Structures are given as structure tokens and as C-alpha cells.
Amino acid sequence: MAMSFAALAGFVVGALAVLFYRNQIEAPSRTADDGVETGAALPQGVASVLAVLPSSAVVLDAHDRVLRASSAARAFGLVKGDRLMAAELLALARQVRRDGEIRESEIDVAGHKFGQETTSFAVRVAPLGSYGQVLVLAEDQTERRRVEAVRRDFVANVSHELKTPVGALSLLAETIQDAADDPEAVSRFAGRMQHEAARLNYLIQDLITLSRIQGAEPIPTPGQVSIDEAVNDAIDHCNTRAVAKDITLVSGGTEGLRIWGDAELLVTALRNLIDNAIVYSPEHTRVVVSVRPAGDSVEISVSDQGIGIPEEALERIFERFFRVDAARSRVTGGTGLGLAIVKHVAAAHAGEVSVWSKEGSGSTFTLRLPAFGGTALAVPPSIPMEAAS
């Protein structure tokens, strides 16, 4: 990204320099009655070049007044009226005007677009012509920096999460070697190895799923998805764990609703929500999955009678590897990726996920997904989905 911007900036600077030179040859500078050189005006053709640039572009005259600014430069708040508002850019422009050397830098300015607190720019400042005019090019790097930060955090988190089960397996293998003459100890440690191996497998599977959907890109081959079938499949996946804690899984609500999407991904999201509800619920309680139409969407809610989520953690629960109770996750084998997967599945379906929770009273997670056909209508069981379309 940085190299492509430098190449583009170099091309633009060169093209504009040619335009300036040509205009100066074809129309030599003249002095008006007020003593201001007409060469301070923007030469013909420069405005057309600046208009097609995707990055923010500003041309300053010898007195730091803005002769021309692209719409992007004004949208980001770099220019107001005929003034360049970023002090760092103005200082660079003055240095370039003094010594004629092209300068590159990176700056942060107060955000003026899409609610950003700050916007990061890669900038290139170059002289134009012989009248003290300066060209400023600024490329928004905010999203690139954010993606790089997320990638670094993700790699660090994955490395940390993988080290735990791998380290445990290595230690248990050594312990079994030392206890080869004790069948009871071997059996106990082998059971622990199976547990850690299963945890490692769950983590790898969740990472594969997350890598598939984390870009929030449209589903490549969407189709009609029966909510009833998805809910039933998810409950079947989670039933063994629920029975072990004597937790009753209940489904209800409007039957026959459909969405346009990916059935496997929807089952994965619901399975993660139901698994979470089971893990954080006491024995002998219920987890309820309910479905209802909501205008042009379908809402699927998973409610439990569990321990609830602290208010300060609600904003972070959909982050990768974030755990409200890390100790409980280690015991249950949780990967910390379940709710992140749910969020990305919702985004892949152009939907959203929300949560209500109160400590000691349980939690309700709600998936809101666009209905098939634009309206949440129930299809009678006797009518095949293909025929209903």
C-alpha cells in the first residue's frame, strides 16, 4: 500500500510538473497592476488531474493559500475555505517551498469522517513550478493500520492459545513415560491428553471457520435456509452436553420462516450460542431457542437462566479470545472464538447479533437476519421451499 501510494504520488508530481512547465513556456508570467504575478493562478489542466485523484490533494500558493483542493481533502477536514488546517502539513509545505525538496511523512489528524477519532495519512509534498506553489498529496491509511493491528493481535492471541494445549500435551506425554509401570496413572493422564487434544481440535476448527467468514464478504453460494431445520440441527449438536448438566433445550416460536444464506454457517452460529448458554448455566435449568418474524427480518433468540454477563464486559464479548470467565473456559475447553464467529456469521448474512444480560438472571442473544424474499413469511410444512419461492 505504501509503495503503491509513493508510485502514484511520484507519477502525479511528475505529470503536474510537466503541466506547470508547459504553461510557463506557452504563457510567460506577467505582472498585474497590483504587482501579483499571474503565474500564481492554477495552470490549465492541473484541476483536471487533481479531480480524478482518489487521495486528498491540495495545491498551495506562495502565501499558503489553497488554490485547489479535492473533495476528499475537504471531507477529511484537511482544508477549510482557502486554508490548510493540518499544522504538520503546513510546516512540511513551507520546508518544501524553501529548499525545493520532495518530502514524505505520516501524520495523524483529528477525525472528520465516519466518526473516527483520528485519521492517519501517508503524505507526500512537492514543489510545483517557480512561483512558490506546492502540491500536497495525502492518502488515508487508517483502515490499513487498523487491519495490521488486528492481524498482529490475532497472531499473538493464536500463538498464546495454541501454546496452552500443546504444552499440556507435551508435559502429559513425559509424565506417562515416567509412569509406564503404573496403569492407573497412565489411564488418568491419557484421559487428560484426550481432553487437551479435543481442545486443540476445537480451536483449530474455530480458527478455520473464523478465517472463512471474518472478512464479512457476501456468502459465495447462498440459498434458502429453513430456520426450523437449522435450529433442530444446532440443538442436536448440543444435546449431549445439555443432558450431562440436566439442562433442557426448548425451541419455539413461529415455524416455517426462512432466510437467504448458508445453512451450515447458521447452524454453526446457533450451536455456539447454545453451547455458551449451557456452559454458563447451572444444572437443572432451561435454554430456550425462539424464532419470530420481524418485518423484513427473522429474529432467533437463545435465552438461558445462567450467571449473566457483567455490564462492563458486554461491549467486548464478541471480540476474539475474550472470555468473561477464563477459568471456566479452561475447564470446559472453550476457545474464546464462539461469539466472534456468531458476529461474523451475522455480518456475512447482512444481519446483526445483539445481547441482553443481567448478572444472576441469565442472558439472551438475538440473531437478526434478513428474511428470504424481503418479508418474514411462514411456509407451511406441506409446501417445499423450492415451490414457495
Order of alpha helices (4+ residues) and beta strands (2+ residues): alpha-alpha-beta-beta-alpha-beta-beta-alpha-beta-beta-beta-alpha-alpha-beta-alpha-beta-beta-alpha-beta-beta-alpha-alpha-beta-beta-alpha
